Amino acid sequence: MIGDKARATITERKTRLDGSVVDYVCEPLVVEPGRRAVVRYVSERDRPIKGSDLVLRKGTVTIGHFWTDRPYSVYHWLEQGKTIALYINVATDTTIDAAAIAYRDLVVDVLIRPSGAIEILDEDELPPSIEPRYRLAIAKAIEACVTEGRRLYAEVERETLAVLRT
């Protein structure tokens, strides 16, 4: 609570390939319905990142960046104001309105470290029967991360800094 007012929230709704849905309650920082959103979430417990040596400590700040015209979303992880990594969630069918950000999670994730190192995660978990349009979205997202990783990293750092200043 801030004074007598509750903080505003927005729901991040992830639909997995198997149809299961997971909702996360976040603080909206920027919401441009139909276009993009930036949200904030603070880790309440330590969380190891599967497929990597990274552990998000309790108190890690996540700034989530979502776009309706990109085959991914980006989680910018910060610890005491410093970037730990960017975690790119390969996704499609992203919609954004004032109440929710919804997307279909395509299993594969990409981790970009401050050093520029890139790790592709969870490819082994893709079901063999995945739809061709999803395979194409995954390939496009990975290509964008590998070929434009530095530009994406700089863009997300700049956008995060801008929203945290306000």
Contacts in CASP RR format, 6 or more apart in sequence:
PFRMAT RR
TARGET T0000
AUTHOR 0000-0000-0000
METHOD contacts of the structure
MODEL  1
MIGDKARATITERKTRLDGSVVDYVCEPLVVEPGRRAVVRYVSERDRPIK
GSDLVLRKGTVTIGHFWTDRPYSVYHWLEQGKTIALYINVATDTTIDAAA
IAYRDLVVDVLIRPSGAIEILDEDELPPSIEPRYRLAIAKAIEACVTEGR
RLYAEVERETLAVLRT
1 7 0 8 1.000
7 27 0 8 1.000
8 27 0 8 1.000
8 28 0 8 1.000
9 25 0 8 1.000
9 26 0 8 1.000
9 27 0 8 1.000
9 28 0 8 1.000
10 25 0 8 1.000
10 26 0 8 1.000
10 27 0 8 1.000
10 28 0 8 1.000
10 31 0 8 1.000
10 37 0 8 1.000
10 39 0 8 1.000
10 98 0 8 1.000
10 99 0 8 1.000
10 100 0 8 1.000
10 101 0 8 1.000
11 23 0 8 1.000
11 24 0 8 1.000
11 25 0 8 1.000
11 26 0 8 1.000
11 99 0 8 1.000
11 100 0 8 1.000
11 101 0 8 1.000
12 23 0 8 1.000
12 24 0 8 1.000
12 25 0 8 1.000
12 26 0 8 1.000
12 39 0 8 1.000
12 66 0 8 1.000
12 100 0 8 1.000
12 101 0 8 1.000
13 21 0 8 1.000
13 22 0 8 1.000
13 23 0 8 1.000
13 24 0 8 1.000
13 100 0 8 1.000
13 101 0 8 1.000
13 102 0 8 1.000
13 103 0 8 1.000
14 21 0 8 1.000
14 22 0 8 1.000
14 23 0 8 1.000
14 24 0 8 1.000
14 91 0 8 1.000
14 103 0 8 1.000
14 105 0 8 1.000
15 21 0 8 1.000
15 102 0 8 1.000
15 103 0 8 1.000
15 104 0 8 1.000
15 105 0 8 1.000
16 22 0 8 1.000
16 104 0 8 1.000
16 105 0 8 1.000
16 107 0 8 1.000
17 104 0 8 1.000
17 105 0 8 1.000
17 106 0 8 1.000
17 107 0 8 1.000
17 127 0 8 1.000
17 130 0 8 1.000
17 134 0 8 1.000
24 41 0 8 1.000
26 39 0 8 1.000
26 40 0 8 1.000
26 41 0 8 1.000
26 64 0 8 1.000
27 39 0 8 1.000
27 40 0 8 1.000
27 41 0 8 1.000
28 37 0 8 1.000
28 38 0 8 1.000
28 39 0 8 1.000
29 38 0 8 1.000
29 39 0 8 1.000
29 40 0 8 1.000
29 63 0 8 1.000
29 163 0 8 1.000
29 164 0 8 1.000
29 166 0 8 1.000
30 36 0 8 1.000
30 37 0 8 1.000
30 38 0 8 1.000
30 163 0 8 1.000
31 37 0 8 1.000
31 38 0 8 1.000
31 96 0 8 1.000
31 97 0 8 1.000
31 98 0 8 1.000
32 96 0 8 1.000
33 96 0 8 1.000
33 97 0 8 1.000
33 98 0 8 1.000
34 68 0 8 1.000
34 95 0 8 1.000
34 96 0 8 1.000
34 97 0 8 1.000
35 67 0 8 1.000
35 68 0 8 1.000
35 69 0 8 1.000
35 96 0 8 1.000
36 65 0 8 1.000
36 66 0 8 1.000
36 67 0 8 1.000
36 68 0 8 1.000
36 96 0 8 1.000
37 65 0 8 1.000
37 66 0 8 1.000
37 96 0 8 1.000
37 101 0 8 1.000
38 63 0 8 1.000
38 64 0 8 1.000
38 65 0 8 1.000
38 66 0 8 1.000
38 159 0 8 1.000
38 160 0 8 1.000
38 163 0 8 1.000
39 63 0 8 1.000
39 64 0 8 1.000
39 66 0 8 1.000
39 101 0 8 1.000
40 61 0 8 1.000
40 62 0 8 1.000
40 63 0 8 1.000
40 64 0 8 1.000
41 61 0 8 1.000
41 62 0 8 1.000
41 64 0 8 1.000
42 59 0 8 1.000
42 60 0 8 1.000
42 61 0 8 1.000
42 62 0 8 1.000
43 56 0 8 1.000
43 57 0 8 1.000
43 58 0 8 1.000
43 59 0 8 1.000
43 60 0 8 1.000
43 61 0 8 1.000
43 62 0 8 1.000
44 58 0 8 1.000
44 59 0 8 1.000
45 58 0 8 1.000
46 55 0 8 1.000
46 56 0 8 1.000
46 57 0 8 1.000
46 58 0 8 1.000
47 55 0 8 1.000
47 56 0 8 1.000
47 60 0 8 1.000
48 54 0 8 1.000
48 55 0 8 1.000
48 56 0 8 1.000
49 55 0 8 1.000
49 56 0 8 1.000
49 87 0 8 1.000
49 111 0 8 1.000
49 121 0 8 1.000
50 121 0 8 1.000
50 122 0 8 1.000
51 119 0 8 1.000
51 121 0 8 1.000
51 122 0 8 1.000
52 111 0 8 1.000
52 119 0 8 1.000
52 121 0 8 1.000
54 84 0 8 1.000
54 85 0 8 1.000
54 111 0 8 1.000
56 62 0 8 1.000
56 77 0 8 1.000
56 84 0 8 1.000
57 79 0 8 1.000
59 79 0 8 1.000
60 77 0 8 1.000
60 78 0 8 1.000
60 79 0 8 1.000
60 84 0 8 1.000
61 77 0 8 1.000
61 78 0 8 1.000
61 79 0 8 1.000
61 81 0 8 1.000
62 75 0 8 1.000
62 76 0 8 1.000
62 77 0 8 1.000
62 78 0 8 1.000
63 75 0 8 1.000
63 76 0 8 1.000
63 78 0 8 1.000
63 160 0 8 1.000
63 163 0 8 1.000
63 164 0 8 1.000
64 73 0 8 1.000
64 74 0 8 1.000
64 75 0 8 1.000
64 76 0 8 1.000
65 73 0 8 1.000
65 74 0 8 1.000
65 75 0 8 1.000
65 76 0 8 1.000
65 156 0 8 1.000
65 159 0 8 1.000
65 160 0 8 1.000
66 73 0 8 1.000
66 94 0 8 1.000
66 96 0 8 1.000
66 101 0 8 1.000
66 103 0 8 1.000
67 73 0 8 1.000
67 94 0 8 1.000
68 94 0 8 1.000
68 95 0 8 1.000
68 96 0 8 1.000
70 94 0 8 1.000
70 141 0 8 1.000
70 144 0 8 1.000
71 90 0 8 1.000
71 91 0 8 1.000
71 92 0 8 1.000
71 106 0 8 1.000
71 137 0 8 1.000
71 138 0 8 1.000
71 140 0 8 1.000
71 141 0 8 1.000
71 144 0 8 1.000
72 88 0 8 1.000
72 89 0 8 1.000
72 90 0 8 1.000
72 91 0 8 1.000
72 110 0 8 1.000
72 141 0 8 1.000
72 144 0 8 1.000
72 145 0 8 1.000
73 88 0 8 1.000
73 89 0 8 1.000
73 91 0 8 1.000
73 94 0 8 1.000
73 103 0 8 1.000
74 86 0 8 1.000
74 87 0 8 1.000
74 88 0 8 1.000
74 89 0 8 1.000
74 152 0 8 1.000
74 156 0 8 1.000
75 86 0 8 1.000
75 87 0 8 1.000
75 88 0 8 1.000
75 89 0 8 1.000
76 83 0 8 1.000
76 86 0 8 1.000
76 156 0 8 1.000
76 157 0 8 1.000
76 160 0 8 1.000
77 83 0 8 1.000
77 84 0 8 1.000
77 85 0 8 1.000
77 86 0 8 1.000
77 87 0 8 1.000
78 84 0 8 1.000
78 160 0 8 1.000
83 114 0 8 1.000
83 157 0 8 1.000
84 114 0 8 1.000
85 111 0 8 1.000
85 112 0 8 1.000
85 113 0 8 1.000
85 114 0 8 1.000
86 111 0 8 1.000
86 112 0 8 1.000
86 152 0 8 1.000
86 153 0 8 1.000
86 156 0 8 1.000
87 109 0 8 1.000
87 110 0 8 1.000
87 111 0 8 1.000
88 109 0 8 1.000
88 110 0 8 1.000
88 111 0 8 1.000
88 112 0 8 1.000
88 141 0 8 1.000
88 145 0 8 1.000
88 152 0 8 1.000
89 105 0 8 1.000
89 109 0 8 1.000
90 105 0 8 1.000
90 106 0 8 1.000
90 107 0 8 1.000
90 108 0 8 1.000
90 109 0 8 1.000
90 110 0 8 1.000
90 137 0 8 1.000
90 138 0 8 1.000
90 141 0 8 1.000
90 142 0 8 1.000
91 103 0 8 1.000
91 104 0 8 1.000
91 105 0 8 1.000
91 106 0 8 1.000
92 103 0 8 1.000
92 104 0 8 1.000
92 106 0 8 1.000
92 133 0 8 1.000
92 134 0 8 1.000
92 137 0 8 1.000
93 102 0 8 1.000
93 103 0 8 1.000
93 104 0 8 1.000
94 101 0 8 1.000
94 102 0 8 1.000
94 103 0 8 1.000
95 101 0 8 1.000
95 102 0 8 1.000
95 103 0 8 1.000
104 134 0 8 1.000
106 134 0 8 1.000
106 137 0 8 1.000
106 138 0 8 1.000
106 141 0 8 1.000
107 122 0 8 1.000
107 123 0 8 1.000
107 125 0 8 1.000
107 126 0 8 1.000
107 138 0 8 1.000
108 120 0 8 1.000
108 121 0 8 1.000
108 122 0 8 1.000
108 123 0 8 1.000
108 126 0 8 1.000
108 138 0 8 1.000
108 141 0 8 1.000
108 142 0 8 1.000
109 120 0 8 1.000
109 121 0 8 1.000
109 122 0 8 1.000
110 118 0 8 1.000
110 119 0 8 1.000
110 120 0 8 1.000
110 121 0 8 1.000
110 141 0 8 1.000
110 142 0 8 1.000
110 145 0 8 1.000
111 118 0 8 1.000
111 119 0 8 1.000
111 121 0 8 1.000
112 118 0 8 1.000
112 145 0 8 1.000
112 149 0 8 1.000
112 152 0 8 1.000
112 153 0 8 1.000
113 119 0 8 1.000
116 149 0 8 1.000
116 150 0 8 1.000
116 153 0 8 1.000
118 145 0 8 1.000
118 146 0 8 1.000
118 149 0 8 1.000
120 142 0 8 1.000
126 138 0 8 1.000
144 152 0 8 1.000
145 152 0 8 1.000
END
